[in-house]
Amino acid sequence: MSGEVKKRIFDFSVLKRVFQFVKPYRLAFYSSVAMAILLAAFTPVRPYLIQLTVDKASGKHFNIPSWLDFLLLKGDYSDATQFIIAVTVFQVFFLLIETIVRFLFSFVTAWLGQSVVKDLRVTVFKKILGLNLRQFDNTPIGTLTTRTINDIESINDIFSDGLLPIIADMLSIIVTLVVMFYTDWRLTLISLIPFPLMLIATYYFKESVNKSFIKVRNAVAALNAFVQEHLTGMHVIQAFAAEEREFNKFKKINRDHRNANIKAIFAYSIFFPVVEVVLAFSTGLLVWWLAGKALNYPLDMSLAGKLTAFILYLNLIFRPLRMIADKFNVLQMGMIAAERVFKVLDNEDYIQKQGTYAPASIKGAIEFDDVSFAYVDDKYVLKDINFQVKPGEVVALVGHTGSGKTSIISLLNRLYHIQKGEIRVDGVNIETYNTDVLRSSIGVVLQDVFLFSGSILDNITLRNTQISKEKVIEAAKLIGVHEFIMSLPGGYSFNVMERGNTLSLGQRQLISFIRALLYNPSILILDEATSSIDTESEMLIQEAIEKLISDRTSIVIAHRLSTIRKADKIIVLDKGVIKEIGNHEELLALGGFYSKLHNMQFEKEKGSILAK
């Protein structure tokens, strides 16, 4: 895996795509590069000034460099004390300037990274909102959460701790080496004798940490997916007393995460002492060489200054080298994270919204013409579906679990793409419709009701500011749940908490029913809408349905056949195939599939009554 990752990391097309998001912030990027160059130029100045100070204090006579003479205002510094004071004051001033530039460099690179992350996260989330539901069927929610949060945050490191700091460090090392060679090339070569050992250690450290970080990323994704899934399904875990088993699974995943991090820590624990040893070795060679020269030339007063400057130069080289391997790994992890994020952006399995047909209203005529559909490859769950629904008709879909009832309404809403055939609304292919216009004309009440954290009002309107509270109250009164809502603390401001956990299943169903009706849809879909509601609440809803479906095309999915006897048309499905079409009486008289379902359910209900 690591070899494959490494090959992709050095594919600069990924970095190029990241920099597409830098375009709005060109000024910040160019400013960062300019400051990196300026900091590199600053790097050898202080050691050089210290060398001059030591030489002057040792009594060595030399001409002050013209640039320094200019900065020191061309004063008379023949006296060593005056020179040392002037250079010291200048160094304090210079250190202040350097500190300000380093602060600005750190701040601007971090700001640039966060700005790119903000734009990228918006782009990714917008993409996720438009993905085909098949992606959510096949991808753990925790994985998508990791892509949207953790991986995108890692891209920030490309700028704040990766590419730009690496550029700054490399420039500093190069400038320092140039100054060292200019000062004394022989002394530079002597002090760099252990340098190949440093390069080898850096390479192995980089490779080791890179492999560990890849494992850490995978472990983080696994942790996120596991925790997300188990927090969502906590009621199931507790209901089946599975806490101990699931806890043991979590401990294993968490242990894998810890082990991956420990391997990275182990590499750091070896690398940093190796750097210190190499630095000490270089310093020792430097002192040994200069000590030998001092014995041969005891009157050479320039040795003290050179020794001091070169020790500082070596620290300026080894200090960034000590961190550059780590920063390179940060850059690699950012590139890996970017590649994962771009995989989400490159996903072509999304709902096409190129349709432009946007009528002012939809009458509600529906036609399925030889429609075949599969969630996975060619494993069709719907096969050659053909039926028509006239505007205002009430159509019921019945059949065993897995017969394809919910798939039909999902296709009508354009939540999935069909492989074969065509679906038409008012005689127009639904692919031609503007998706928002089509979906806003279809009201859906699902069996599994999902409520978001927030108030009842927010969940009914989905925070659509164009829907007034008065309209919500009117719809609630229409189906008889206004009094129930007002009995809750805060009424319509009552916080339902995550997934509506503070409400019963029936109460959630009632709220979702208001939500669907409030948009005054031309087509109303009820997917087992009364399955979790008590008899009294069901009677209220049935009353509201009778008032509302007279002017709407309605598609009702129900296991209880008693609730669909008044339907204009009943479509009987089995294993993705239409078995029969007709009204209640016609299908009973036919004595076929529907009749058998009806008799089985009647016998079951009769047995339940006798048992009571």
C-alpha positions, -999 to 999 in steps of 0.1 A, spaced: 0 0 0 27 24 9 44 21 -24 12 28 -42 7 58 -20 42 71 -25 38 69 -63 7 90 -61 22 115 -37 47 127 -62 20 131 -88 20 168 -89 -14 168 -105 -28 164 -69 -8 194 -57 -19 214 -88 -56 207 -79 -50 219 -44 -36 251 -57 -67 257 -77 -83 266 -44 -54 291 -37 -63 313 -66 -86 336 -47 -58 341 -22 -29 347 -45 -17 378 -26 -14 358 6 5 330 -11 29 353 -29 34 372 3 43 339 21 68 330 -6 84 365 -4 87 363 34 102 328 30 129 343 8 134 372 32 138 349 62 163 328 43 183 360 36 181 369 74 193 335 85 231 339 84 232 376 94 233 372 131 261 345 132 281 367 108 276 398 131 287 377 161 318 366 142 327 402 135 320 411 172 343 383 184 370 392 159 368 429 170 370 420 206 400 398 199 418 427 184 417 417 148 417 446 124 393 444 94 373 468 73 336 469 81 315 456 52 299 485 33 264 472 39 270 470 76 287 504 76 256 518 59 232 502 85 254 515 113 250 550 99 287 552 89 300 559 124 335 559 136 339 524 151 377 521 154 372 516 191 362 479 198 338 488 226 319 513 204 317 487 176 305 459 199 278 482 214 267 494 180 265 459 165 247 446 196 221 473 194 217 466 157 213 428 164 185 436 189 167 457 163 174 431 136 160 403 159 129 423 164 124 427 126 131 390 121 106 380 148 79 402 132 85 386 98 84 351 113 51 359 130 36 372 98 49 342 79 34 318 103 1 337 105 -3 342 68 5 306 59 -20 294 86 -46 319 74 -41 307 38 -45 271 48 -77 277 68 -91 298 39 -84 269 14 -99 244 39 -131 266 43 -136 267 5 -128 231 0 -151 219 28 -180 239 13 -172 224 -21 -171 188 -7 -202 191 13 -221 206 -16 -209 176 -37 -220 151 -9 -255 167 -9 -259 159 -46 -245 123 -45 -267 95 -56 -282 78 -25 -264 46 -37 -232 62 -23 -247 65 12 -259 29 9 -224 16 2 -202 41 22 -201 42 60 -212 77 73 -181 78 95 -159 76 64 -176 105 47 -173 124 80 -136 117 80 -133 130 44 -152 162 52 -136 170 85 -103 152 92 -89 148 57 -97 184 47 -82 197 79 -50 178 69 -49 198 37 -44 229 58 -11 214 69 2 216 33 4 254 38 9 259 75 33 230 83 42 215 49 51 231 16 57 267 25 77 260 57 97 234 38 105 260 11 115 285 38 137 259 56 154 247 24 162 283 13 176 290 48 199 259 46 211 269 11 218 305 20 237 294 52 258 269 32 267 295 6 278 319 34 298 291 51 316 282 18 323 318 12 337 323 47 359 291 46 353 263 22 377 239 38 362 244 72 327 239 57 337 206 41 353 194 74 322 202 94 299 185 68 317 152 69 289 135 90 262 151 68 256 119 47 248 101 79 222 128 86 207 124 51 204 86 55 188 90 90 164 116 76 154 93 47 146 63 69 128 85 94 106 99 67 98 65 53 90 50 87 68 79 98 51 79 65 40 43 68 29 49 104 9 80 94 -9 60 67 -19 34 93 -30 62 117 -52 78 90 -69 44 83 -73 38 120 -89 73 124 -114 65 96 -122 32 112 -127 48 146 -150 75 132 -171 50 113 -174 27 143 -183 54 168 -207 71 144 -225 38 137 -227 27 173 -238 60 187 -266 61 161 -276 25 169 -271 26 207 -307 17 214 -302 -16 195 -269 -24 213 -285 -18 247 -318 -36 238 -298 -68 229 -273 -65 258 -244 -62 233 -225 -36 252 -196 -59 262 -191 -73 227 -192 -39 210 -169 -25 237 -144 -52 230 -146 -44 192 -140 -7 200 -110 -16 222 -94 -35 193 -99 -7 168 -86 18 194 -56 -4 201 -47 -5 164 -49 33 164 -26 35 194 -1 10 179 1 30 147 9 62 167 34 44 188 54 34 157 55 70 146 66 80 181 93 54 181 107 68 149 108 103 164 125 89 195 153 75 174 157 103 148 160 133 171 189 118 192 206 108 160 204 144 148 219 156 181 248 130 178 255 141 142 255 178 152 279 170 181 301 151 157 302 180 133 310 204 161 338 182 173 354 180 139 351 218 136 368 223 170 395 197 162 404 213 129 405 248 143 425 237 173 451 222 150 453 254 131 456 274 163 486 253 174 503 260 140 493 297 138 489 309 174 487 346 164 457 340 139 430 360 158 403 352 133 399 316 145 378 325 175 353 344 154 351 316 128 346 289 154 318 308 170 301 316 136 305 281 123 289 265 154 260 288 150 258 281 112 257 243 119 229 248 144 210 269 117 214 240 93 206 211 116 177 228 133 155 229 102 169 195 90 157 181 123 121 192 114 122 190 77 116 153 75 86 157 98 73 185 77 78 164 46 56 137 62 30 163 70 31 174 34 27 137 23 -2 132 46 -18 164 33 -14 151 -2 -29 117 7 -58 135 24 -62 157 -7 -63 127 -30 -90 111 -8 -110 143 -8 -107 147 -46 -120 111 -50 -152 124 -34 -152 154 -58 -145 132 -88 -174 108 -80 -196 108 -110 -224 89 -93 -244 120 -85 -278 133 -93 -277 151 -126 -294 184 -123 -290 196 -159 -328 195 -164 -343 230 -170 -380 222 -173 -397 241 -145 -435 244 -149 -454 267 -126 -475 237 -114 -476 200 -119 -509 182 -125 -497 148 -112 -499 124 -141 -474 96 -137 -462 70 -161 -436 42 -157 -425 29 -191 -405 -3 -191 -385 8 -161 -358 -15 -148 -335 -6 -119 -306 -21 -99 -288 -7 -69 -258 -28 -77 -246 -37 -112 -272 -59 -130 -290 -72 -99 -323 -57 -108 -348 -50 -80 -373 -36 -105 -379 -53 -139 -399 -39 -168 -423 -18 -146 -452 -4 -166 -482 15 -151 -500 49 -154 -515 71 -128 -540 98 -137 -540 132 -120 -559 130 -87 -559 92 -86 -550 73 -54 -527 44 -62 -516 18 -37 -484 -3 -39 -485 -36 -21 -463 -66 -18 -439 -85 5 -409 -68 19 -382 -63 -8 -407 -64 -36 -397 -30 -49 -423 -6 -35 -399 19 -19 -376 17 -49 -405 30 -71 -410 61 -51 -373 67 -48 -370 67 -86 -400 90 -89 -381 115 -67 -350 111 -88 -330 98 -58 -314 72 -81 -308 68 -118 -327 42 -137 -308 18 -159 -336 11 -184 -369 27 -194 -384 61 -187 -404 78 -160 -427 106 -171 -446 132 -150 -473 151 -170 -459 134 -201 -424 149 -196 -394 127 -188 -384 134 -152 -347 138 -164 -359 169 -182 -373 185 -150 -354 209 -128 -347 186 -98 -358 212 -72 -390 219 -90 -398 182 -94 -391 173 -57 -409 203 -43 -440 191 -62 -438 157 -44 -446 154 -7 -431 123 10 -439 107 44 -416 79 50 -419 49 74 -386 57 90 -389 93 101 -358 114 104 -358 146 125 -329 170 129 -317 186 161 -337 217 166 -373 229 173 -405 213 160 -410 244 138 -375 240 122 -382 204 115 -415 211 98 -403 240 77 -367 227 73 -356 262 81 -374 276 50 -379 313 60 -406 316 33 -429 294 53 -446 314 81 -455 300 115 -491 307 108 -491 283 78 -475 257 100 -502 261 126 -529 259 100 -515 226 86 -511 212 121 -547 221 129 -559 205 97 -546 171 108 -554 176 145 -519 177 160 -518 214 170 -530 207 205 -504 179 209 -476 203 199 -489 231 222 -489 206 251 -451 202 248 -428 226 267 -423 256 244 -449 244 219 -435 248 184 -401 258 199 -398 224 217 -363 209 209 -367 174 195 -330 166 200 -310 145 176 -331 122 154 -362 133 173 -353 111 203 -375 131 227 -407 122 207 -424 88 202 -424 71 168 -460 81 163 -454 118 172 -424 119 148 -446 105 120 -473 132 126 -446 159 124 -433 145 91 -468 144 78 -473 181 85 -439 187 68 -450 169 36 -484 186 35 -471 221 42 -455 223 8 -489 217 -9 -475 190 -32 -492 179 -64 -481 143 -57 -484 128 -22 -464 97 -13 -472 78 19 -447 51 27 -462 31 55 -471 65 69 -494 52 96 -474 21 107 -462 36 140 -493 55 149 -520 45 174 -556 40 163 -568 74 174 -539 92 156 -545 71 125 -581 81 124 -570 118 125 -546 113 97 -571 93 76 -595 122 79 -569 147 68 -559 123 39 -594 121 26 -596 160 25 -562 164 8 -560 136 -18 -590 147 -37 -570 172 -56 -537 153 -56 -521 122 -71 -514 100 -42 -492 69 -40 -497 48 -8 -475 20 3 -490 -1 30 -487 -36 45 -521 -34 61 -545 -39 31 -574 -26 51 -560 9 47 -561 9 9 -595 -5 0 -606 28 -13 -576 32 -36 -585 38 -73 -558 14 -83 -537 -12 -65 -504 -24 -80 -493 -57 -67 -455 -63 -67 -434 -94 -61 -396 -96 -65 -395 -64 -86 -422 -75 -110 -458 -63 -113 -481 -92 -107 -515 -76 -108 -532 -42 -113 -568 -33 -104 -590 -20 -75 -597 -39 -43 -628 -57 -55 -613 -66 -89 -582 -81 -74 -602 -101 -48 -624 -114 -76 -594 -124 -96 -583 -147 -69 -546 -142 -76 -516 -129 -57 -535 -100 -40 -563 -123 -29 -538 -146 -12 -521 -116 5 -555 -104 17 -566 -138 30 -533 -144 48 -535 -110 65 -572 -114 74 -565 -148 90 -535 -133 109 -556 -104 122 -585 -128 131 -560 -150 151 -547 -119 170 -582 -109 180 -591 -144 192 -558 -146 211 -568 -114 230 
